[in-house]
């Protein structure tokens, strides 16, 4: 007590300071605006969340097998000369589309025309010798009957006739060879397609051994795409082909966003690549617009099967997590009171931006596609094009208002002096 009597002034100062601090804290707390009913406001933790939605529909969905393919012409021909000679004419333009049998180039034909004429002359000479030998053979046969000549002379004449016959056959073969060589001086296109860059200029001496040939022709219409698929799909594809079912194939660009062409599956390779566990397939495309180009990389969608009467939702509606403690795929289903319910679902076939649901959802139910990251089970949502709920300005009867004395956080409003007149 003596201590208090000696230091009562200091203790009084401490008590007053504490009271002033408490009063300042209460004043600052009362100055903060009272929270609106229902939480921190629209879009807050307890307010409605703006979302995008979609309706589950019943329809058909395609079973697709994706793959990366390479555009491959049905025919790639390197045009070469079959004879040696001077390139006299080039009859095509680089990049031109040529048809089968159309003239491409002309080799100097004069040496081959002369060779053909020589072979024909040899044939006519040997034909004349054969005719004379046959006449002598006929005379010798009559003389032998009269015993005017020896039998040996007759046999020798018969052998001479046979010799001339062989010579004529050889001459005829040489005439055909010279004729073919003369035809080869006129080079024609073996297929219909697009020619590439010219490898030989007019005036050059060409031979059959030239490594690059004259030009390369690629058949572009129709054209094919070779692509691999996993070996797990081989049995089903072989069954479809065995049953005679045509399988459609779609080709997309490298970004997998623009469709380039529609085609059909042509054939399956006869063995599986054991290093990759895949088998190669060839699909054919008409390519009338020329959008597929040789050696181009494209994304392939093999349409394996069409499933009917499936429950279909957008891919964006599917979420993965553990809302109930178990990792699963689920969707947020919008109830009639604009709250959401976590619904586990079983997914089926994925077709682009759509996915089939085999269990857990019915046609006509509304699911959230965007904004689900801010949702939880039972949360309130604001649907697109829906009028948001107005901010609360009135309070139900009997409820405490923020400014009512005795209510939590209540404080007396400050009064301001009227300006003097």
BELSULJO-V353917 format. One record per residue. PHI is phi in radians with two decimals (999 if undefined). Layout:
# BELSULJO-V353917
<<PHI> <PHI>>
This chain:
# BELSULJO-V353917
<<999> <-1.09> <-1.07> <-1.15> <-1.14> <-1.29> <-2.10> <-1.16> <-1.18> <-1.13> <-1.12> <-1.09> <-1.09> <-1.10> <-1.11> <-1.09> <-1.10> <-1.11> <-1.10> <-1.13> <-1.13> <-1.12> <-1.10> <-1.12> <-1.12> <-1.14> <-1.14> <-1.12> <-1.14> <-1.26> <-1.23> <-1.21> <-1.16> <-1.23> <-1.16> <-1.20> <-1.04> <1.60> <2.16> <-1.31> <2.09> <-1.07> <1.53> <-1.44> <-1.18> <-1.86> <-1.54> <-1.14> <-1.80> <-1.25> <-2.37> <-1.86> <-2.30> <-2.55> <-1.80> <-1.18> <-2.09> <-1.85> <-2.94> <-1.75> <-2.38> <-1.69> <-1.47> <-2.04> <-2.00> <-1.41> <-2.80> <-1.90> <-2.09> <-2.11> <-1.23> <-2.30> <-1.13> <-1.13> <-2.50> <-2.18> <-2.10> <-1.63> <-1.36> <-2.17> <-1.37> <-1.61> <-2.35> <-1.74> <2.91> <-1.54> <-1.22> <-1.56> <-2.49> <-1.91> <-1.89> <-2.23> <-1.94> <-1.00> <1.48> <-1.31> <-1.58> <-1.97> <-1.90> <-1.03> <1.56> <-1.38> <-1.21> <-1.98> <-2.76> <-2.36> <-1.63> <-0.94> <-1.69> <-1.08> <-1.08> <-1.42> <-1.17> <-1.15> <-1.13> <-1.15> <-1.12> <-1.14> <-1.12> <-1.17> <-1.12> <-1.06> <-1.12> <-1.15> <-1.10> <-1.22> <-1.17> <-1.17> <-1.08> <-1.15> <-1.12> <-1.15> <-1.15> <-1.21> <-1.15> <-1.12> <-1.11> <-1.16> <-1.15> <-1.11> <-1.15> <-1.25> <-1.23> <-1.14> <-1.12> <-1.50> <1.07> <-1.60> <-2.30> <-1.41> <-1.10> <-1.11> <-1.15> <-1.13> <-1.14> <-1.11> <-1.19> <-1.13> <-1.14> <-1.14> <-1.11> <-1.09> <-1.11> <-1.13> <-1.07> <-1.13> <-1.12> <-1.16> <-1.08> <-1.14> <-1.11> <-1.12> <-1.12> <-1.18> <-1.12> <-1.14> <-1.09> <-1.12> <-1.18> <-1.13> <-1.06> <-1.16> <-1.16> <-1.14> <-1.16> <-1.83> <-1.54> <-2.11> <-1.40> <-1.39> <-2.44> <-1.60> <-3.13> <-1.86> <-1.43> <-1.67> <-1.39> <-1.20> <-1.77> <-2.34> <-1.70> <-1.10> <1.78> <-1.34> <-1.57> <-1.97> <-2.39> <-1.11> <-1.54> <-1.06> <-1.18> <-1.64> <1.19> <-1.70> <-2.89> <-1.90> <-2.01> <-1.96> <-1.41> <-1.87> <-2.39> <-1.36> <-2.36> <-2.15> <-2.26> <-1.80> <-2.55> <-1.69> <-2.31> <-1.09> <-1.14> <-1.13> <-1.64> <-1.15> <-1.05> <-1.14> <-1.18> <-1.09> <-1.15> <-1.09> <-1.18> <-1.13> <-1.38> <1.48> <-1.39> <-1.39> <-1.99> <-1.39> <-2.34> <-2.04> <-1.96> <-2.11> <-1.28> <-1.14> <-1.47> <1.07> <-1.99> <-1.98> <-1.34> <-1.69> <-2.86> <-1.95> <-2.56> <-2.47> <-1.24> <-1.69> <-2.84> <-2.08> <-1.08> <-1.63> <-2.76> <-1.67> <-1.34> <-1.22> <-1.34> <-2.04> <1.21> <-2.22> <-2.25> <-1.54> <-2.17> <-2.14> <-2.01> <-1.96> <-2.23> <-1.18> <0.99> <-1.14> <-1.60> <1.22> <-1.37> <-1.69> <-2.17> <-0.94> <1.21> <-1.33> <-1.54> <-2.36> <-1.60> <-1.91> <-2.12> <-1.56> <-1.45> <-1.41> <-2.75> <-1.88> <-1.66> <-1.83> <0.98> <-1.83> <-1.44> <-2.12> <-2.35> <-1.20> <-1.06> <-1.16> <-1.40> <-1.48> <-2.23> <-2.21> <3.05> <-2.26> <-1.15> <-1.97> <1.56> <-2.15> <-1.17> <-2.77> <-1.72> <-2.60> <-2.32> <-1.68> <-1.65> <-1.50> <-1.43> <-1.18> <-1.59> <1.12> <-1.94> <-1.96> <-2.23> <-1.28> <-2.22> <-1.12> <-2.32> <-1.90> <-1.59> <-2.04> <-1.38> <-1.78> <-2.26> <1.15> <-1.59> <-2.04> <-2.48> <-1.57> <-1.93> <-1.56> <-2.76> <1.83> <-2.58> <-2.09> <-1.12> <1.68> <-1.32> <-1.75> <-2.14> <-1.46> <-1.88> <-2.32> <1.68> <-1.23> <-1.15> <-1.78> <-1.77> <-2.52> <-1.08> <1.56> <-1.21> <-1.56> <-2.20> <-1.91> <-1.39> <-1.05> <1.11> <-1.66> <-1.29> <-1.17> <-1.18> <-1.18> <-1.15> <-1.29> <-2.01> <-1.98> <-2.21> <-1.06> <-1.03> <1.51> <-1.56> <-1.39> <-1.58> <-1.00> <-1.68> <-1.44> <-1.11> <1.68> <-1.51> <-1.08> <1.33> <-1.30> <-2.65> <-1.41> <-1.13> <-1.30> <-1.85> <-2.05> <-1.21> <-1.20> <-1.16> <-1.26> <-1.70>>
